[in-house]
Amino acid sequence: MKKAILASSLMLLSATSWAATTSCEDLKTKIETKLAGKGVSNYSLEVAPKGTETKERVVGNCDGGKNIIIYHKTAAKKAAA
């Protein structure tokens, strides 16, 4: 009985982690959609390998934790006079 519970728990855990693997482009699109919905502009998102040193904000990880998505705030463009 204990073996059956352990086996089913392990299968559930592996299925959950497999489903949590998100491609970087899919996650980047989801983040861009959320930012647009909040009215955020003047930014860029960069996909970089995990462990990349940055002073910017890391807003997600993707490809099973192999990459991170970095949020860069950019300067607002000045209107022409």
N, C-alpha and C positions, 0 to 999 in steps of 0.2 A: 504494500500500500504506500509506504514512504517513497519507494522508487517511482511509482506512478505519479505521485504528487511532484516529486523533484523533476521528473522528465517533463511533465506538462508545464511546470514553472519555467524551466529552461527554454522550452519551445516558445512560450509566450514572451519571454524576455528577448529572445533572438528575433522574433517577429516584430516586436516593438522597435528594436534598434534598427532593423532593416527598413522599416517604414519611415523612420526618422531621418534617413539619409536623403538629403535634398540637394539637387544640383544647384550650383552657384548662380546660374542664370535665372532659375525659377525663384530662388530666394531674393535675388537682387530685384527682380520685377515686383515681388510682393512688397519689399521695403520701399521701392520707388512709389508704388501705389499708395501705401500708407502715408508717406511724406507728402505726396500731392494732395491727398485728402485733408491733411492738416494745414495746407497752404504753405508748406516749406518750399523755398526756392534757393537758388544760388548754392548748390552743393554738387558733389560728385561722389560716386561709390566706386571703390576699387577692390578687386578680388586679389588677395595676396596669399602666399603660403603661410600656414600656421607657424607661429614663432617669429614672424616679421616684426621688427621693432618699429613702433609708431607712437607719435605723440597725439595722434588723432583718435577719434572714438571708434572702437570696434563694435559694429552693430549686428553681427551675426557670424555664424560659421556654417560651412557647407561641405559637400562631398565627404560626408562621414567624419567631419572634423579635420580634414586635411588642409582646408583653406579658410581664410577669414574674410569678412567684408568690412572695409574701412570707410567711414563717413568723413569726407573732407568738406568743410565750409569754404565757399569761395566768395570773393568780393563781389558786391553788387555792381552791375554795370551802370555807369552814369548816363543819364538821359542827355541827348544832344540838345544844346542850347540854341 
